[in-house]
Amino acid sequence: MNIADFLTQTSRTRPHGLAAISPLRAVSFESLEHTVWQIAMHMRELGVKPGQVIGFLFLREIPHLAASLAAIRIGAIQIAFSKNTTTFSLREGIQKAGVTMIFGDNNKISKAGVPAHLVTYKTFAEMRNPVDTSLRHVAPDAPYMLIAGSGTTGNSKLIPVNTTAYLDIKPRDEATRPLLPGERQFSPSPISFYTAHRRCLNGIAVGAASAFRDDEKSSFLSFCDFMGVDHLSLVPLFAEIMLGGVPADSQGVRLPDLKTALIGGSPVSEELRKNFRERISPNLTVVYGANEYGETTAAPPAMQDANPGCVGAPCPGVTLEIVDDNDKPLPPNEIGHVRIKTGTIFPGYYGDEEATAKALKNGWYYPGDTGLLTPDNVLIFKGRSDDMMIYNGMNIYPREIEIALERHPAVVAAAAFPIDAHIFHHLPVAAVVLRKPVSEMALIEYCSEQIGARGPKAISILDELPRNAGGKILKRKLAESFQLDEKLMSIIVKKN
C-alpha cells in the first residue's frame, strides 16, 4: 500500500471530520485529500519522480502535512528542515541528503541553493484540476522519508523510513496511545520531527484530528484548553514548560479531561513524572524508543509506581535484551547494552556503512544505550553507551548521577558526562540548573552520600542546559565548555 491511502479511506468514511486544526485554519479529511492530490500533481509537473529526494521548510504545519502526504503519494523521498535552521545548516543538510528541489511556504527556501517552490494550503485547496490517480506509487520497502538523527554527539545520521517500517511501528503506537475517531491530539514538536509526523499519520488512519499551535502565542496549556485536546505527546523540556504554567498552590490537575500524555525522547526524571501526574494529568505514560524503530517500551502509571525510574516493558512485537560487551545476554538487574528486535529490520543509515555496521548485528539493532531489565522484564535506562565513564577502573553511568542530583530539592535539571583526565581515564562531572541557591560542593557531597565514589567530582551551575531542537541535552557541548578548577583537581587527586 501507499501510506497516503489512509487519507483516501478516511476521506470517504469521515469526509467532514476534522483532519487538522490550528488557530488559523480547520481542514476536513475531504479537503485534505483534495489538496494533497493537487500538490502531488504539481510536484509531478515540476519533474519530481519516485525515489527523488526533495526538501521541505515550512512555517505552517498544515501545508507541510499536505505537501508531505503528496510526496508520499507519488513516491518521492522527503527530508524536512526546521523553520529555525540557518542558511548554512540548510545548505549543508541539502548537500548531505542529495536534495534536488525544496518546497515551503516562506521566502527562506530561496536561500537553499536548489530550485525552490512555494506551497500554501489555500492556493492548492482552491484548484480544481482533474485528479490523475495513476501518479499513486507503491513501493513498501523504498524510503519515503529521511530523518536527520539525534545530534547529541554533534554528528547526525540520515535515517531512511519506508512503508514497511511505518506499518511495523503503527501497532505499537496504537498500543501505547489508542486514538478514536473525532478525538484530537497535540504535540508541541513540529512535524519536521519524525515522531510528531508519525502521530499525524496515525490520526489520519483512524479519523482523529491533529492540532497545530502555529502562532506560538498561546501557552501549551491554554492551547490544549482551546482546542479540546484529548491526547498529548511531549519531550521532557515541553513537560517542564507546561509545569511552569501551573501555580504551585493550584488544586487538582490542570488538564483533567486529558486521556493520555506520553513523554519520551530523553530521560524523564522522577520529579518530573511526579509533578506532571499531580499537577497536569495522572494519565502519564513514559516511553522509550528511537527514530530507527519507533517506540519500543512503555511505562503506564502503575508500572512507574512499581519500578521507579523505569521506561517500561517492551511493546507488543518487540524483543529487548541486555547484553555484555561480547553480546552475551545478561540476567535481570545487571547493567549492559540494550539491543532490540522487531518484525522488520532497519535498513541502515543513508550512505553511512560504518554507522550501519555499528548499529545492526545479526538482526539486532543496538541503539547505543545502556540499561538493565528487572525480573519482570521492565527496562531501567542507564544512559548512552558512549557516555559511560571509566573512573579509576570503575564503570559509571551518567544517568545514576543525574538521578542523584535530580533528587536534590534545589536542582531543576542535571546532565552528567565525562571529561578526559589522564590520571583517572575519565572524570565524572555534571552541569545543573537550580531553582534556589546551593553550592557546587554541597551538591557533590549530596551525591557522594547517595552513590559514593560514583558521584560527580565537579559540578557547573548554569542558567540553562544546551539542547538541540528536539529538547535533548547536548552533552558534548557541555564537555567542551567545562572548566575544571586546578585547585579542585588537586583535591581530587589527593583524595584518590
DRENVEXSE-828077 format. One record per residue: x negated, y negated, z negated of N, C-alpha, C, O in turn. Coordinates in steps of 0.001 Angstrom, whole numbers, plus 500000, padded with zeros to 6 digits. Atoms other than C-alpha are relative to their C-alpha. Layout:
BEGIN
XYZXYZXYZXYZ
...
REM end
This chain:
BEGIN
499168501199500000500000500000500000499130498747500000497915498821499820
500630501309500133499128496305500068500599499364498745501819499381498579
499500500527501277499396494581496648501083498945500196501988498823499370
498968501011499738501424491750498198501358500625500265502366499919500285
498710499322499826504121494385498846500869499880498753502096499892498848
499214500182501230505140493967495190500861498743500104502011498737499667
499237501236499827506212490421496041501164500218500958502277499757500702
498930499721499034508195491610499052501140500757499334502309500427499533
498979499193500679510020494180496925500802499162499007502031499229498986
499307500798501012510821491754494098500818498883500637501875498522500119
499232501055499324511939489033496520501325500527500523502255499752500747
498738499392499550514621491468497690500924500315498831502140500159498940
499170499625501149515799492605494244500337498812499097501392498797498462
499785501190500830515453489226492451499642498740500797498750497995500394
500404501114499124515368486607495237499996498645499309499141497808499600
499890501308500641516415483715492994499359499964498609499411498944497922
500708499982501274514469484806489926498731499182500093498162499021501173
501215500823500012511538482644488865498754500864500088498565501793499303
501291499323499867508152483861490057498897499210499321497990499789498723
501027500875500575506097480869488895500643498681499619501544498188500297
499434501257500474506820477728486935498903499157499363498055499673498635
500937500952500593504809474637485983500777498723499696501942498614500078
499297501262500246505674471134484756500371499263501294501214498366501274
499774500698498740505648470073488431500874500768500981501443500175501898
499315499213498979507320472954490252500509501316499417499873501910498547
499478498667500309509507476046489852500218500728501317500832500185502236
499998499263498741509229478731492522500695501349499822500353502108498915
499317498711500039511566481665493152499177501048500746498253500713501487
500685498930499280510402485046494416500257499883501506499366500140502316
499666500169498582512189484378497698499151498897500622498618499072501718
500805501100499491510402481040498141498530500384500087497855500060501063
501397499600499995507040482519497205499709500964501143498682500838501810
500176499049498899507456485384499680499938499280501340499074499570502168
499994500767498749508313482961502482498701499202500158498094499206501229
501185500856499933505411480631501650498736500815500217497846500398500957
501159499131499829502905483460501404499857500427501461498750500441502000
500064499620498582503811484612504921499527498828500866498725499011501782
500390501159499198503444481091506297498496499714499850497826499390500830
501434500222500221499985480704504710499194501111500662498147500856501256
500710498867499400498962484188505867499867499818501512498806500073502081
500057500202498552499842483365509467499072498845500362498388498883501384
500905501129499772497993480048509203498545500455499884497702500063500691
501359499484500164494890481840507929499573500806501222498444500675501693
500338499206498840495028484271510820499759499114501234498870499390502039
500198500941498888495388481381513301498626499320499922498034498978500945
501317500611500190492207479901511815498862500990500252497689500617500255
501012498994499699490422483159512578499626500909498861498683501689498991
500302499133501134490458484867509177500406501433500338501545501686500730
499773498601499657490167488620509704499840500895498777499262500476497774
500211499062501112490303491686507443498510500176499699497693500323500608
501383499831500412487094492013505442499183498726499983498033498735499543
500714501276499988486137488360505911500096499350498619501161499363498002
500021500626501326485108486516502716500372498533500115499742497776500854
499571501395500025486938483259502068500005499506498551500182500294497621
500045500582501334486705480888499103501254499205499685501929498698500581
498873500805500484489387479188497009499500499028498936498719499397498058
500267500980501046489081475989494990501245499123499884501427498173500646
498716500681500173492461474767493734500059499281498655499515499749497655
499678500693501245493512472214491146501307500517499415501466500573498196
498680499510500415497077473600491017500060501513500129499529502093501076
499970498547500048497820477193490131500973500629500995500673501681501560
498998499366499131500949477840492220499530500087501448499671501151502050
500537499809498648499385477046495619498835500980500039498646501675501038
501080499010500079496362479080494514500584501412500049500092502270500782
499360498687500017498631482036493765500529500373501380500350501503501834
499449499727498673500360481735497135498893500300501007499017501232501802
501120499768499084497060481493499032499335501337499718498925502041500641
500612498734500375495676484447497097500796501174500544500222502112501097
499147498926499489498641486651497999499955500065501524500031501147502107
500108500031498541498365485520501625498718500685500456498731501461501411
501272499371499654494704486548501746500061501513499806499564502277500633
499830498562500247495556489923500193500826500628501120500505501713501606
499092499460498982498338490411502727499288500267501324499600501249501997
500657499819498700496018490006505738498644500704499875497930500847500867
501209499200500174493095491950504227498710499219499851497631499801499958
501207500790500228490674489066503605499474500249498585500208500722497716
500612499889501325488276489109500645499868498595499428499246497730500045
499997501338500581488724486136498327499075499915498800498899500882498059
500732500311501219486480484567495731500436498608499562500433497673500363
499476501272500509487814481764493523498931499273499206498168499880498455
500929500852500732485777478870492178500780499098499047501881498646499362
499355500850500999486619476867489063500146498577500519499283498073501239
499790501393499592488073473414489618498970499066499369498810497927499809
501022500816500653485322472143487302498592500283500527497615499744500006
501314499648499490482494473614489360499303498796500625499949497908501181
500765501069499361479717471325490527499782500332501468499930501484501879
500265499768498581478886470889494197498850500986500179498895501845501061
501140499076499918475570472677493623500439501429499730500097502338500486
499544498652500356477227475661491913500938500558501060500897501748501371
499073499574498955479935475782494571499232500514501217499532501590501735
500767499596498813477431475949497420499164501241499720498999502098500589
500771498827500379475301478453495553500883501247500018500476502294500523
499073498875500016478327480709494998500458500398501392500609501584501685
499585499742498622479418480385498618498914500770500751499202501706501498
501102499324499325475997481427499835499839501433499491499630502355500279
500178498672500582475755484369497435501076500974500459500787502142500717
498884499126499630479195485740498367500179500137501508500922501006501963
499821499958498553478890485083502094501322499413500451501932499908501400
498732500655499665481927482792502209499878499294501357498900498591501616
500023500584498650482785481700505770500874498763500136500629497919500998
499173501210500042485506479141505016500662499920498638500744500917497921
499437500204501322487207477659501973501349499314500110501572498485500993
498659500556500049490810476782501105500234499379498625499735499886497620
499687500641501269492111474429498415501003498882500187501459498614501298
498992501063499969494456471603497533499400498646499660500117497735499247
500664501243500389491852468863496978498796499755500904498335500657501603
501095500394499115489056466997498742498649500580499593497681500470500346
501262499426500455486366468761496707499509501097500939498310501358501031
500396498903499114486427471601499236499184499487501191498470500260501829
500749500552498864484965469245501862498494499981499746497706499800500674
501426500007500356481636469408499991499410501409499956498263501597499550
500427498608500156481409473194500209498940500432500990498222501400500736
500999499627499006479231473303503322500471501039500988499689501500501820
499377499098499030481626475636505204501321499362500429501796498447499756
498714500572499591484842474883507145501026500031498868501207501056498211
499073500150501125487462473631504668501408499708500507501587498977501481
498611500151499559491275473776504937500903499764498788500876500522497819
499082500337501085493893472138502716501221500911500004501769501241501056
498780499202500163496743474244501360500801499396498855500381499460497700
499076500464501035499614472593499491501267500838500098501678501232501190
498832499102499994502660474595498459501134499411500815501749500118501613
498858500633499343505228472090499746499893500095501527500880500368502211
500195499976498550503725471984503244500400501333500598501127501374501590
499728498679499433503937475717503827501383500526499624501961501324500361
498636499599500372507214476207501948501024499450500979502072500057501197
499053500632499068508880473872504450499853500501501431500687500183502278
500176499452498649507516475698507519501032501095500277501486501778499360
499004498996499615509904477954509440499501500830501183500290501209502049
500540499180498927507579479884511739500481501444499856500523501960498739
499576498597500081508848483396512612498898500866499377497723500732499719
500963499171500720507172485966510366499460501100500902500216501802501573
500661498944499239504657488258512033499532501076499025498430500988498482
500301498964500990504720491382509846498835500894500422498325501665499609
501126499178499547502004493004511978498689499572499338497697500297499414
501214500479500664499465490931510006499718500750498700498602500703498181
500177499252501253500015493117506930498919501048500193498979501862501115
501163499119499875496759495013506343499955500952498813500113500518497672
500059498997501060496444498239504341498646500693500026498308501373500994
501307499347500166493013499409503138499738500101498503499011499270497958
500037499928501469493288500584499484498609499956499378498444499463498262
501344499948500584489563501097498985499101498857500452497935498792500062
500766501178499578488431497877500678500226498874498995501350498713498519
499811501077500984487834494898498353500928498913500514500882498545501688
499181501166499672490427492133498304499536498770499214499996497655499462
500463501097500848488583490021495720498583500257499535498191501399499299
501296499952500656485102489252494469500091499158498740500588498033498771
499997500713501272484717488243490832498561499676499628497690500543499686
501306500353500549481727486334489535499987500464498556500670499888497710
500003499382501314480934488461486488499491499085498912498993497990499174
500349500782501182480210487233482989498622499377500122497652500034500498
501272500710499916477496484611482869499317499827498664498531498892498511
500591500169501329476483485129479221498493500146500021497821499596499148
501443499844499922472977486148480280499387499014500972498164498934501088
500491500960499028472699483460482916499919500561501407499663499816502352
500079499369498688472758485976485795501341500637500331501658501709499816
498692499461499654476195486510487322499862501065501067498942501030501884
499947498941499000477049489597489373501354499913500691502354499546500074
498748500011499256479679489837492083500661501370499893500087502391500272
499267498762500242482292492437491208501111500128501037502012499289501059
498915499817499037484458493770494071501192500706499359501014501632498568
498772499379500502488081494666493265500818500456501193501048499681502122
499161499499498919490179496869495522501366500426499471501604500436498263
498630499636500371493799498008495538500028501236499114500799501297498156
500044498779500808492948501450494156499650499690498556500250500244497635
500398500375501359491222499874491152501128499260499289501398499524498118
498899500732500618494114497473490523501106500956499555501627500831498446
498927499060500329496651500318490606499607500925498854500476501442498153
500470499208501130494482502250488132500107499202498703500439499758497656
499956500860501189494353499295485715501434499661499602501730499525498415
498639500495500244498033498326486050500747500763498887501360500118498036
499292499306501095499462501123483813499432499679498623500167499674497636
500589500365501295497002500170481065500480498627499560500755498407498381
499438501318500313498144496555481266501424500134499487501813499484498516
498591499818500372501751497724481048500132500635498622501074500341497886
499945499347501310500984499893478008499692499026498874500275499122497794
500367500944501058499391497028476069500976498838499915501123498228498856
499046501108500022501991494444477074501079500225501051500955499754502182
498928499745499034505213495651478718500776498722500323501244498020499426
499226501153499536506890492934480794501353500457500516501486501541501085
498658499712499507510580492841481595500427498931500998499941497801500932
499513500996499036512398491112484485500557498768499289501295498885498311
499490501246500557513109487464483714499189499436498859499401498287498471
500839500515501081510522487166480933498941499057500571498712499005501779
501008500969499587507817484510481010498688500259499271498664500490498062
501317499784500567504101484942480474499129498775500247499336498025501201
500888501160499881501353482371479948498596500381499572498397501020498539
501410499890500344497572482461479983499358498645500234499416498135501352
500670501285499785495638479209479401498855500086501008498493499084501624
501060499837499004492861480654481575500596499915501396501639500521501642
499476500117498637493363479727485256499864501314500752499114502198500338
500046498744499262493914482428487864498725500142500828498573501121501559
501335499770499458490396481849489133499268501047499165498233501566499584
500496498900500819489716484312486272500806501249500321502032501202500421
499351498780499515490472487896487238501113500487499082502177500877499563
498973499489500909492389488878484100501289499200500135502372499782500185
498805500835499833494774485921484462500654500276501348501881500324501440
499479499688498669495154486689488179500743501336499980501843501459500519
499383498668500057495892490351487472501330499968499256502273500663499634
498739500080500747498557489441484934501101499368500858502268499743500749
499008500573499080500277487283487560500537501062500946501742501131501186
499569498921499113500354490255489934500925500967499267501924501419499827
499149499109500794501799492430487159501387499402499802502392500110499867
498713500666500177504520489858486541500834500060501264502033500333501209
499290499942498723505433489721490224500581501389500219501703501521500709
499560498623499765505701493527490320501276500349499248502071501158499726
498816499656500798508372493614487583501072498916500018502162499121499484
499017501075499967510134490301488241499910499037498842500896498388498492
500219500966501083508628488270485386499324498756500565498662498817501601
500545501274499528507576484623485735498679499693499301498501500001498123
501255500497500568504081483210485206500115498493499838500474497784500778
499933501432500285503957479786483565498596499408500076497639499980499554
501297500647499798501147477392484503500032498583499444500944497810499736
500103501308500645500066474336482495499111499094500851498016498726500425
500830500731499052498808472339485484499593498613499513498479498167499787
500312501386500353498981468875483923498978499892498867498315498864498727
500951499946501113496878469881480864500207498875498986499304498567498209
499720501064500958498538467083478897500616500551498719500306500085497623
499342499435501165500671469175476594499081500995499306498208501593499935
500764499003500738499191471339473857500486501390500393501576501541500945
499592498630499706499276475109474260501316500336499292502202500967499868
498809499672500782501894475341471515501246499335500560502275499992500723
498824500691499475504239472680472902500358500525501394501532500551501765
499732499413498687503859474210476379500780501311499838501740501561500566
499276498747500258504942477607475001501438499723499595502349500431500024
498648500388500397507950475914473376500826499581501216501942500057501421
499288500576498867508917474021476523500349501049501049501438501023501624
499806498991498959508533477000478860500702501255499501501077502112500301
499363498794500528510052479578476546499166501243500251499678502257500726
500931498912499708507001481829476768500280501219499129500439501108497913
499788498732500708507549485477475830498704500732499712498587501428498703
501246499251500109504019486801476329498820499060500209498834498208501098
501137500914500007500683485117475697498713500800500104498562501829499446
501312499362499869497148486083476764498929498950499749498949497880500359
500964501004500434494170484334475175498597500572499875498415501772499670
501348499705500483490432484325474695499901499360498613500686498463498306
500079500534501362489313483585471099499933498478499918500513497884499010
500118501462500029488429479966471921501376499349500066501654498413499315
498672500592499869492002479209473011500875500316498791501729499513498413
499264499675501223493403481015469973499617499038498879500472498601498109
500454500962501013491266478762467749500618498625500258501016497937499317
499395501287499653492572475699469620501466499979499584501947498978499053
498595499931500400496151476842469043500137499877498482501013499167497989
499939500072501460495486477336465333499731498587499507500279498164498490
500274501384500376494095473807465187501213499104500093501234498027499496
498778500782499858497548472556466166501069500340498986502167499785499034
499037499604501027499275474205463197499545499458498650498476499844498178
500391500542501304499191472249459908499758501114498983500478502112498957
500366498977500984497576474203457084501132500298499024501226501411498505
498924499809500983500654473696454868501319500402500658502363500382500006
498764499629499304503175474835457512500524501325499456499763502171498986
499348498796500493505662477519456551500430500878501184500939500369502183
499581499089498953506305480619458667499059499965501190498058499248501183
500836499951498800504858481415462084500477498959501004501664498640501068
499711501096499067504702478761464790500780500450501230501605499697501749
499296499481498814505932480965467683500753501274499618500334502373499979
499292498816500518508497483281466059500621500875501085500867502058500849
499350499225498944510027484374469387499008500663500956499411501344501899
501009499404499134506731485433470966500029501522499843499953502038498728
499890498538500053506980489124471872498647500676499917498490501665499201
501358499460500093503284489817472423498990498878500170499236497899500874
501157500875499805499981487983472134498780500890500091498512501677499182
501228499232499820496792489526473490498814499066499860498814497968500417
501241500751500093493349488273472513498852500942500344498759502041499798
501157499205499598490180489580474155499022499127500750499142497901500762
500981500728499211487258488615476316498695499748499270497650499607499906
501191500130500842484804488175473426500421500386498581501618500493498312
499648499527501340484615489249469741501018499108499289500951497880499360
498933500696500725487636488305467623499772500212498505499900501332498009
500326499870501420486750487593464002501219500412499191502360500215499609
498915499611500897488789488969461126500798498776499554502019498840499415
499303501213500423489586485419460034500959499519501084502087499123500790
499141500424498902490954484550463468501221500901500110502338500417500293
498864499065499937493106487679463532501015499700498894502219499611499132
499132500242501161494462486986460052500775498689500159501992498654499975
499348501300499884495180483308460666501025499982501134502102499402500993
499066499987498871496802483937464051501274500747499621502376500288499924
498815499203500346499120486617462671500852499308498938502072499473498915
499261500677501066500075484479459670500615498681500459501655498276499940
499580501363499666500476481112461438500566499828501412501319498888501668
499493500114498625501184481737465150501032501082500300502188500780500597
499103498868499724502694485209465648499426501261499386498218501486499463
500500498732500555502460488572463867499748501045501083499115502067500817
500056499000498932502636490374467232498698499893500806498719499720502025
501311500173499380498908490198467961499351501355500300499245502216499427
500774498828499599497060492890469901498622499534500456498508498654501309
501379500284499588493272492728470206499612501022501060499828502221500882
500358499091498906491954494183473465498507499880500312497870498861500047
501406499949499595488527495194474754499943500585501405500636501556501707
500132499482498650487514495707478363498946499235500767498112498533500195
500963500661499122485557494436481321500681499767501341501611500485501707
499436500248498678486335492949484712499925501229500888500801501457501723
500207498829499157484997496144486258501085501062499816501411501783500759
499039498938500290487604498370484573501272499516499307502113500332498930
498806500488500680490223496090483026499968500334498524498909500616497964
499924499689501422491433496703479501499795501493499781500394502323500464
500284498592500270490087499929478048500413500428498594500662501612498368
499471499677501324491108499738474362500960498899499563500896497770500050
499055500975500542493891498006472469500271500313498542500415501477498166
499761499846501436494472497421468745501230499190499606501126497978499416
498811500709500502498055496544467722499818499686498517498851500142497906
500187500451501391498606495004464258499721501108498993498823500966498163
500194498937500997498882498276462305498611500607500108498008500948499091
501340499436499810495642499586463806498932499038499481497919499472498932
500934500988500535493863496338462921499953500073498479498885499969497877
499945499907501463495031496682459324499262501231499493498582501176498468
500619498745500433493810500287459110498511500045500297497765500774499643
501401499960499576490480499586460827499480498575500196499382498116501334
500456501387499860489172496069460092498837499868500981497885500649500950
501057500254499033487050494693462898500093500815501270499252500668502157
499921499122498835488228497246465443500511499261501228501119498196501124
499432500511498748489047496584469091500964501015500609501431500835501734
498922499125499601491387499542469355499610501385500469498432501724500580
500159498646499459491867503070470638500059499936501519500648499004502067
499970500000498539491359503976474314501421499952500550502318500634500053
498704500095499333494265503020476561500285501283500774499361502053501036
499680498802499217496131505752478491499150500084501264499002499103501992
500820499808498812493908507208481192498546499641499837497774499753500789
501388500408500249490663506006479576499305501022499099499834501399498054
500874499198500857487915508271478227498841499105499578498177498506500425
501048500865500527485466506418475986499136500797499042499644501492498162
500949499302500861482339507809474343498922499046499502498654498008500108
501179500694500524479471506539472203498829500962500139498885502092499654
501136499116499727476097507932473282498696499359499527498620498147499329
501309500504500396472464507625472236499197499586501232499734499565502340
500824500477498891469569506407474396499785501058501074499388500736502194
500148498909499036469466509819476097501336500486500538501434501573501108
498647499693499522473188509787476924500631501205499300501524501843499857
499391498931500779473983512370474260501123499424499141500887498480498386
498882500512500809477457511834472688499693500051498509499142501031498007
500244500109501431477267510715469074501266500323499213502370500128499721
498824499729500835479570511795466229500616498703499489500017497636499623
499349501195500541482031509389464590499098499255499010498287499846498297
500677500907500936480633506418462655498514499792500284497814499192499469
501380500278499617477270506419464472499985498996501152500728499131502125
500066501071498998476330503338466494499182500448501207498109501036501071
500699499674498764475346503818470115500539499180501151501180498149500948
499575500709498791476049502750473680501405500440500405501729501627500371
498646499708499529479624502527474932499932500433501462499233499816502267
499819499653498593480468504372478139501459500364500238502146500862499347
498575499942499678483811504533479923500213500781501290499401500725502213
499600499306498776485533506736482479501522499879500141502260500076499175
498557500080499731488954506212484092500294500776501283499437501490501802
499583499253498817490885507583487055499318499577501279499327500327502255
500699500480498811488914505507489546498590499575499627498340499166498493
501392500362500262485211504813489841499712498623500576499948498372501758
500420501329499570483999501231490018498983500146501142498009500884500995
500867499774498833482321500914493465498602499412499887497750499700500728
501313500603500147479356498924492209500019498520500306500997497999500841
500083501446499822478209495323492353499666499649501442498892500336502109
500102500447498616478367493457495629498564499590500321498073498575499826
501349500335499576474908493518497214498953500068498909497930499389499001
500948499931501121473143494469493952499851501460499578500524501916498653
500187498574500277471929498082493931499384500236498622499716501217497957
500650499832501299469776497603490825501006499916498855501000500752497952
498988500146501048472665496349488676500996501156500040501461501612498996
499073498878499857474916499102490066499421501267499375500116501982498653
500648498802500536472423501842489182499946499974498475500032501018497828
500058500141501451472169500493485642501368500215499362501471500765498265
498643499941500578475936500332485114500698501328500236501531501728499423
499318498765499637477003503593486802499049501190499941498013501205500606
500812498793500120475612507001485806500929501206499861501715501300498918
499259498729500063477172510392486563501501499809499784502127500542499017
498559500225500101480675508994486924500432499161498820501622498885498668
499698500835501166480472506904483733499602498556500290498643498291501015
500347501417499933480483503120483509499463499571498644500075499821497606
500647500488501216478132501545480968500114498472499970499390497793500699
499799501448500012479339498017480099498874499211499341498878497980499369
501093500707500672476157497223478174500347499583498592499759498646498053
499566500316501358477908497195474794499614501118499046499392502258499456
500217499004501045477231498969471530501209500035499076501944499056498944
498874499859500912479753500292469060499986501350499328499058502142499496
499813498679500603480970503211467021501474500363500083502343499496500175
498630499503500043484074505368467027500294500529498608499481501249498028
499584499451501285485933506096463817500448501450500203500604501886501343
499488498628499856487103509668463087501346500049500727501708501089501277
498711500057499305490478508555464520499870499486501437500866499161502082
500266500416498613488836507557467836500348498537500253500855498182501317
499796501438499873489109503816467224498629499342500137497704499654499386
501291500615499694486325501630468632499746498775499118500593497890498997
500491501172500712484394499204466427498874499409500851497835500041501037
500981500640499124482498496772468663498844499456499175499054498829498137
501183500440500738478921496033467571499165498969500744498209498438500179
500749501015499263477665493693470290499447500534501304499675501686501674
500620499633498738475759493729473546498751500846499766497985500593498836
501190499158500124473124496420474036498732499181500180497754499368499455
501209500773499752470667493910475445499807498877498989498799498172499038
500160500965501080471264491642472436499478500652498720499140499972497751
500442499309501203470243494327469970498590499535499611497716499375500463
501285500487500489467354493166467805499251501144499314499845502000498658
500852499048500721464462495247466568499091499180499091498141498539499544
500723500813500993463139493650463401499239500925499058499838501668498281
500831499117500830460234495403461708500396501470500162500411502226499190
499625498621499727461328498651463387501445500335499676501858501482499847
498595499779500372464956498239462228500919499442501080500764498292501492
499018500458499033467814498028464737501056499138499308501650499551498312
498995500909500559470097495073464014500940499587501129500493499161502194
499003500344498991473321494442465915500584498618499706501002498353498579
499549501381500225474389490806466388501354499905499321501585499026498490
498636500135500518477997491486465549500056500155498483500897499532497835
499928499838501448477236492630461999499573498717499287500077498409498207
500384501299500566475504489304461315501144499007500164501463498262499237
498893500937499751478367487364462898501164500254499057501773499317498541
498898499668500914480939489228460820499680499505498587500545498964497898
500399500452501343478983488469457647500142498483499879500668497985498883
499900501463500040478760484762458489501447499532500055501820498580499369
498608500424499841482418484536459517500819500211498731501896499636498574
499306499822501288483409485756456053499813498792499081500596498581498155
500269501151500878481913482608454519501086498938500228501396498616501375
498892500952499850484683480052453831499639498715500728500532498002501185
500390501246499324482641477204455357499772500188501498499631499204502224
500380499719498613481995478931458721501231500154500895502131500948500618
498932499900499001484304478404461689499657501048501053500498501875501405
500436499073498962482289480346464285498513500258499839497769499415499337
501403499624500133478976482173464432499547500796501211500334501521501819
500611499220498932476650483613467055498613500424499547497797499580499176
501306499475500392473684485855466238499247500477501233499852500983502178
500799499649498832470820486524468631498539500119499563498164499605498509
501408499874500354467127487444468644499143498932500647499455498442501732
501052500777499358464148485245469266498711500804499855498506501486498851
501238499231500016460769486734470099499087499534498877498871498338498681
500960500286501081458367486950467164498991501134499988499317502256499601
501005498958499795455142488840467775499827500892498770499677502107498895
500235499228501233454755489910464155501102501020499765500842502155499365
498849499147500344458252491360463833500665500652501218501598501437501044
499360499643498726459118492078467526501128498991500270500995498123501132
498919500983499903462424490205467157500249499395498619500059500046497591
499577500633501238463520487724464542501498499716500126501896498953501006
498554500251499912467311487787463895500347498614499468500048498289498319
499592501346500383468690484253463810501453499796500407502056500651501056
498598500259499690472093482655464139500251498502500121499493497679499608
499504501374499924473927479455465030501437500005499508502193500935499793
498655500052500567477088478371463232500623498624500212499933497617500367
499214501231500056479823475762463388500743500027498676501326501048498308
499442500035501352481107474630459991501296499195499924501552498297500726
498816500803500304484390473383458611499766499108498787500494498141498567
500386500841501134482746471983455475498508500223499738497972501270500101
501463499927500139479117471316454453499530501200499177500125501559498161
500715498962500728476862474147453371498602500063500605498438499832501803
501369499997499493473086474524453673499687501285500758500325502319500561
500456498822499264471315476890456042499533501084499039499855502259499215
500533499019500949469552478555453113501110500704499226501006501892498920
498876499379500716472851479136451308500654501065500865501068502113500368
499402499027499079474194480905454383499097501222500164499581502351500241
500942498888499885471033483010454716500115500907498775500150502131498902
499884499225501235471323484087451077501337500731499929501412501858499437
498671499376499989475039484795451510499974501279500845500505502314500441
500091498828499129474294487155454411499122501083499374499417502272499485
500901499036500633471445488783452501500728500817498940500472502010498774
499215499293501014473866489650449713500930501039500635501239502061500022
499048499098499349476187491324452221499317501116500786499702502280500677
500585498995499099473904493091454701498489500155499816497822500766500650
501388499782500353470471492916453085499014499488501034499131498361501515
501079500401499099467428492846455360500479499778501433499738499226502247
499483500196498643469639492843458471500573498600500193501029498268501288
499471501349499900470726489276457731499102499087500806497945499425501056
500798500945499211469542486259459741498883499385499173499042499137497978
501139500587500687466148484813458881499964498483500152499250497794499424
499876501445499813467010481342460168501370499716500601501917500534501341
498666500379499523470255479522460925499970498547500469499370497682499830
499861501354499475471018476471463033501464499584499905502354500332500309
498634500524500125474093474347462282500262499059501169499532498088501368
499676500764498796475727472936465429501412499437499918502242499919499147
498641500552499912478758470801466237500915500936500774502110501023500491
499250499016499240479855473425468755499031500996500622497854500691500814
500809498986499353478582476638470342500177499889501513501304499732501981
499858500088498538477822476515474090500745501219500533500464502350500135
499189498912499446480318478588476067500104499852501506499938498762502053
499713500085498574480991479488479671501467499673500191502191499473499215
498621500411499724484286478693481388501024500969499430502174500595499204
499089499009500566485809481902480017500012500027498488500716500841497890
500006500081501449485041480961476417498940500856499335498848500865498108
501037499168500592482130483378475940498793499149499606498411498220500317
501138500759500513479198482102473890498754500320500825498470501483501114
501219499854499199476008481539475884498808500174499061498158499202498677
501043499733500984473500483219473600498604499734500550497711499322499809
501319500292499441470593482894475997499687498512499878498555498130499581
500202501438500132471077479140475973499681499629498562498840498767498310
500288500247501407471143479174472179498569500391499661497860499663498965
501356499529500304467939481202472040498948499069500582497923498813499949
500973500881499355466162478884474467499830498680499254498753498084499271
500054501299500679467004475815472390499737500111498497499630499098497806
500152499805501438466484477361468945498615499517499533497591499863500123
501249500529500562463846475557466865499747500659498643500540500518497712
500332499318501244462143477618464171498950499190499240497841498971499729
500887500796500839460566475582461397498770500823499581498909501951499109
501234499285500317456912476558460835499928500375498520499439501447498164
500009499714501434457316476337457079500878501210499701500506502082498917
499109498875500218460285478713457212499376501293500521499505502349499900
500649498819499437458334481095459442498947500553499042498829501768498883
501020499532500944455504481237456907500638500666498791500093501626498247
499274499375501111458034482016454161500453501393500381500335502329499591
499528498710499526459489484840456252498856501010500028499016502159499617
501163499108499933456023486293456840499597500480498604499301501659498409
500390499644501365455222486202453103500962501002499392500551501907498666
498988499086500550458481487957452243499856501406500550500299502370499925
500113498687499377457598490799454599498595500554499891498327501657500368
REM end
